[in-house]
């Protein structure tokens, strides 16, 4: 496995024209439009902040597949926007439930953040992708009882999608060279982007209904 750096090593053949990875760019732009559609329906600050964090992440994600900037700025900005999403999600549930996280949860969360920062600067993408996912999912399950029963299945759909995205990234990291050599014109990374699009759709449709 070679060193994997976002967005340069994502498994879609880079084009020489204006858009480096057009398929991933198009799917992420579609996801951004979906998020913006839901954002227009928001009427309270906590949900607005959460959806804005989604939108900023996805817009920069779209830009990163469109234009590749040398260095690590794109992976670092994307990572910081992931923190924005997680902290916005924590604020959303705190304001919804008026329940501040307990000490055990906060200690656990801090430990994961420390591991995440270490992983970002010292390990491969899959490690800090896992820690960011753990931060996100731990909030969901900590506040699971605050989610209406008719929406609770969506939490498990989100868990499944996150796991599928991580598995897809692992496959991409190990098998991308082989896949692109055998099928150079197939944008394999777009599979991950489609899963991400479904993920954001479910998140937006779910959190919009939580009052």
FENJOWO-V825732 format. One record per backbone hydrogen bond with DSSP energy under -1.0 kcal/mol. NH is the residue of the N-H (numbers start at 1). CO is the residue of the C=O. E is the energy in kcal/mol with one decimal. If there is no record, write none. Layout:
BEGIN
[[NH CO E] [NH CO E]]
END
This chain:
BEGIN
[[9 5 -2.4] [10 7 -1.1] [12 10 -2.5] [15 20 -3.0] [20 66 -2.5] [21 65 -1.9] [25 21 -2.3] [26 22 -2.5] [27 23 -2.2] [28 24 -2.4] [29 25 -2.3] [30 26 -2.2] [31 27 -2.2] [32 28 -2.3] [33 29 -2.0] [34 30 -2.1] [35 31 -2.5] [36 32 -2.5] [37 33 -2.2] [38 34 -1.9] [39 35 -2.5] [40 36 -1.7] [41 38 -1.4] [42 39 -1.4] [48 44 -1.9] [49 45 -3.1] [50 46 -1.6] [51 47 -2.7] [52 48 -2.6] [53 49 -2.0] [54 50 -1.9] [55 51 -2.6] [56 52 -2.9] [57 53 -2.0] [58 54 -2.5] [59 55 -2.7] [60 56 -2.2] [61 57 -2.3] [62 58 -2.4] [63 59 -2.4] [64 60 -2.4] [65 61 -1.3] [66 62 -1.2] [67 63 -3.1] [76 72 -2.2] [77 73 -2.5] [78 74 -2.3] [79 75 -2.0] [80 76 -2.3] [81 77 -2.3] [82 78 -1.5] [83 79 -1.6] [84 80 -1.9] [85 81 -2.0] [86 82 -2.3] [87 83 -2.9] [88 84 -2.1] [89 85 -2.3] [90 86 -2.1] [91 87 -2.3] [92 88 -2.4] [93 89 -2.2] [94 90 -2.2] [95 91 -2.7] [96 92 -1.8] [97 93 -2.5] [98 94 -2.6] [106 102 -2.3] [107 103 -2.6] [108 104 -2.4] [109 105 -2.9] [110 106 -2.4] [111 107 -2.3] [112 108 -2.2] [113 109 -2.1] [114 110 -2.3] [115 111 -2.4] [116 112 -2.7] [117 113 -2.6] [118 114 -2.2] [119 115 -2.6] [120 116 -2.3] [121 117 -1.5] [122 118 -1.4] [123 119 -2.4] [127 124 -1.4] [129 125 -2.2] [130 126 -1.7] [131 127 -2.0] [132 128 -1.8] [133 129 -2.1] [134 130 -2.3] [135 131 -2.2] [136 132 -2.1] [137 133 -3.0] [138 134 -2.3] [139 135 -1.3] [140 136 -1.7] [141 137 -2.5] [142 138 -1.9] [143 139 -2.1] [146 143 -2.0] [147 144 -1.6] [151 148 -2.1] [154 151 -1.4] [155 152 -1.1] [157 153 -1.9] [158 154 -2.4] [159 155 -2.0] [160 156 -2.4] [161 157 -2.5] [162 158 -2.6] [163 159 -2.3] [164 160 -2.3] [165 161 -2.4] [166 162 -2.3] [167 163 -2.6] [168 164 -2.4] [169 165 -2.2] [170 166 -2.3] [171 167 -2.4] [172 168 -2.3] [173 169 -2.7] [174 170 -2.0] [175 171 -2.7] [176 172 -1.6] [179 175 -2.6] [180 176 -3.0] [181 177 -1.9] [182 178 -2.1] [183 179 -3.2] [186 183 -1.6] [188 186 -1.7] [189 11 -2.1] [190 187 -1.6] [191 188 -1.6] [193 189 -1.7] [194 190 -2.3] [195 191 -2.0] [196 192 -2.3] [197 193 -2.1] [198 194 -2.2] [199 195 -2.3] [200 196 -2.5] [201 197 -2.1] [202 198 -2.5] [203 199 -2.4] [204 200 -2.7] [205 201 -2.5] [206 202 -2.0] [207 203 -2.9] [208 204 -1.8] [209 206 -1.2]]
END
